[in-house]
Amino acid sequence: MINCNTYFFEDDGSIPNNPNLPLLVYADALEGEQLQPNKCESLLNSHGWSNAWVNGIFSYHHYHSTTHEVLAVIAGSAQVKMGGEGGEELAISAGDVMVIPAGVGHCRKSSSTDFRVVGAYPRGTSYDLCTDKPNERPQVLENIRNVALPERDPVTGEQKPLHDYWKG
């Protein structure tokens, strides 16, 4: 059973966030071999989340308007600000997984030196990198509305728990 916390964020005029889908944080969802980069990537790929990478989280507020994103913490810990400047600061550590809806801002505020995540996207979709440029707003709002729901949860490979919280 996955322990899932949900967070909704309003559009703050800078970061649009997502009007319909909450951020999902699965505490201690991964363990053992799943914390190895290649094993974590294989797990996500097997559940339809691909185009993976291994790194950290940018230290500036950004979001993706063309896709949802999963960030699986495989090492270390961090404080991340979710939802823009007025959002919420969360502590995450190895084993935690964040399923981030299109439009939800995220920014690493601090981290341990060994902090690493595996990031991936449903159906391997390409991602954009948005930072509140004045000319991008109308298009990103349209993009966010048009992002399809993932078919399966990135951790379980089933519809649950993702579809318990994300409904079309």
C-alpha positions in Angstrom: 0.0 0.0 0.0 1.4 3.4 -1.0 1.2 6.3 1.4 0.1 9.2 -0.9 -0.1 12.9 0.1 -1.9 15.3 -2.3 -1.3 19.0 -2.8 -3.3 21.4 -4.9 -1.8 24.7 -6.0 -3.6 27.8 -7.4 -2.3 29.7 -10.4 -0.1 32.4 -8.8 0.1 34.6 -11.9 3.7 33.4 -12.5 3.4 29.6 -12.2 0.1 28.3 -13.7 0.1 25.1 -11.7 -2.8 22.7 -12.5 -6.4 23.6 -11.9 -7.6 19.9 -11.9 -4.8 17.6 -10.8 -3.0 17.5 -7.5 0.7 16.9 -6.9 1.1 13.4 -5.6 3.9 12.5 -3.1 4.4 8.8 -2.4 6.5 8.5 0.8 8.9 5.6 0.9 7.5 4.1 -2.3 10.9 2.7 -3.4 13.4 0.5 -1.6 16.4 -1.7 -2.1 17.4 -2.3 -5.7 14.7 0.1 -6.8 17.0 2.9 -5.6 19.7 2.0 -8.2 19.4 4.3 -11.2 19.1 1.6 -13.8 16.6 -0.4 -11.7 14.5 2.6 -11.0 14.5 3.6 -14.7 13.5 0.0 -15.6 10.6 0.1 -13.2 9.3 3.4 -14.5 9.8 2.2 -18.2 7.9 -1.0 -17.5 4.9 1.1 -16.3 4.9 3.4 -19.4 7.0 6.2 -18.0 10.1 6.7 -20.1 12.5 9.3 -21.7 14.2 9.1 -18.3 17.2 10.9 -16.9 19.2 10.9 -13.7 20.3 14.2 -12.0 18.9 16.7 -9.5 16.1 19.3 -9.6 16.8 22.8 -10.9 17.3 25.4 -8.2 14.9 27.8 -10.0 11.1 27.7 -10.3 10.1 25.9 -13.5 7.3 23.7 -14.8 6.4 21.6 -17.9 3.3 22.5 -19.9 3.4 19.6 -22.4 3.6 16.6 -20.0 3.3 15.3 -16.5 6.6 14.2 -14.8 7.6 11.7 -12.2 10.6 12.4 -9.9 11.8 9.3 -8.0 14.4 10.1 -5.3 17.1 7.5 -5.5 19.7 9.1 -3.1 20.0 11.8 -0.5 17.4 14.4 0.5 16.2 17.8 -0.5 13.8 20.6 0.4 11.7 21.5 -2.7 9.3 24.3 -3.2 6.3 23.1 -5.1 3.7 25.4 -6.7 5.8 28.5 -7.1 6.8 31.2 -4.5 3.5 31.0 -2.7 3.5 27.2 -2.8 4.6 24.7 -0.2 8.1 23.6 0.8 8.4 19.8 1.1 11.1 17.5 2.5 11.8 14.6 0.2 14.4 11.8 0.6 15.5 8.5 -1.0 12.5 6.3 -1.7 10.0 9.1 -2.1 8.3 9.6 -5.5 6.6 12.8 -6.7 4.1 12.6 -9.6 3.9 16.2 -10.8 1.0 17.3 -13.0 1.7 19.5 -16.1 1.9 23.1 -15.0 3.0 22.5 -11.4 6.1 24.5 -10.5 9.0 23.0 -8.7 12.3 24.2 -7.4 15.1 22.7 -5.3 15.8 25.0 -2.3 18.5 22.9 -0.7 19.8 19.3 -0.8 22.4 16.9 0.5 25.4 16.5 -1.7 24.4 13.0 -2.8 20.8 14.0 -3.8 19.7 12.4 -7.1 16.4 11.7 -8.8 15.3 9.7 -11.8 12.8 11.7 -13.9 10.5 10.3 -16.5 7.4 11.1 -18.5 4.2 9.1 -19.5 4.6 7.5 -22.9 8.1 9.0 -23.1 6.7 12.4 -24.1 9.0 15.3 -24.7 9.0 18.0 -22.1 9.3 21.7 -22.4 11.0 23.9 -19.8 8.9 26.9 -18.7 9.9 29.7 -16.4 7.2 32.4 -16.7 8.5 34.2 -19.8 5.9 36.9 -20.7 5.1 35.5 -24.1 4.7 31.9 -23.1 1.6 32.2 -20.9 -1.3 31.8 -23.4 0.3 28.8 -25.1 1.3 27.0 -21.8 -2.3 27.3 -20.4 -3.6 25.7 -23.6 -0.9 23.0 -23.4 -1.7 22.1 -19.8 -5.4 21.7 -20.6 -4.5 19.3 -23.4 -2.1 17.0 -21.6 -3.7 13.5 -21.4 -3.8 11.5 -18.2 -1.2 8.8 -17.9 -2.5 5.3 -18.5 -0.7 3.8 -15.5 0.8 4.8 -12.2 4.6 5.1 -12.5 5.3 3.0 -9.4 2.6 0.4 -9.3 2.0 -0.1 -13.0 -1.7 -0.2 -12.2 -4.3 2.6 -12.5 -4.2 3.0 -8.7 -3.2 5.0 -6.8 -2.8 7.6 -9.6 -6.3 7.3 -11.0 -7.7 7.6 -7.4 -6.5 11.2 -7.4 -6.3 12.2 -11.1 -9.6 11.9 -13.0 -10.2 13.1 -16.5 
